[in-house]
Amino acid sequence: MVSKNELKQLGKLGQKKFREQRSLFPVEGKKAITTFHQNGFEMKYCFSLETAQIGGVDAIKINVSDMKKLSNLTTPPNVWAAFSLPKPTHFTRQNINIALDGIRNPGNLGTIIRLCDWFGIAHLLCSLGTVDCFNPKVVQASMGSLAQVQLHYVDLLDAFSTYELLPVGTDTNGENIFNATIPQNGVLVMGNEGQGISDKISADIKKNISIPAYGAPAAESLNVAIATGIILAEFSRRG
């Protein structure tokens, strides 16, 4: 059995400082938990409202009241688990490289991770100001894809230099994406939801691309996750 105090401490994993202190992050829902387990993540705790097994491991049965203390969701899941934070890995350059500059919305980051997984991108560069990928809302929005996409939190300019990447900006005044080409060692930079790409990174960008609007839309721009999806689809289509 797990003590009430331990459950209380595990319930704090929604906060980054406690995730770092315990080297743990929470995952909610049997499907997502199974995905992380199958991808080699070390499961340290697993709780369920009913008798359940994850990869042959018996979950500890708890009541709804205790599950609510663990969960970050409005409606608590049937199964909740805590996994060890993975050890940092080295970034690997790919056919399509993506860098996120100050993405703060957890839902946007989770969706972008899901898109990267869908389009076969295993490594994603993130500025130090980008939201933590192990934030429960990010984990939830990624729908298990975080288990297969490695995020690297770095100084982007240092990373561009280290990995010999040429940053390509995404801006409404850039070249039409459907006509544009990007260098083989290019990295597509997706900017902050409100301010766009930071001045520090913009100063290093020599080329910008854009997604053209059709008709006369009221919206001034696209959501960053939607824009990332369109860009990935276009450049993946080209092979």
Secondary structure, DSSP 8 states (H G I E B T S, - for coil): ---HHHHHHHGGGGSHHHHHHHTEEEEESHHHHHHHHHTT--EEEEEESSS-EETTEE-EE--HHHHHHH--SSS--SEEEEEE----------SSEEEEES---HHHHHHHHHHHHHTT--EEEEETTS--TTSHHHHHHHTTGGGT-EEEEE-HHHHHHHTT-EEEEEEEEEEETTT----TTEEEEEEBTTTBS-HHHHTT--EEEE----S--S-SS--HHHHHHHHHHHHHHT-
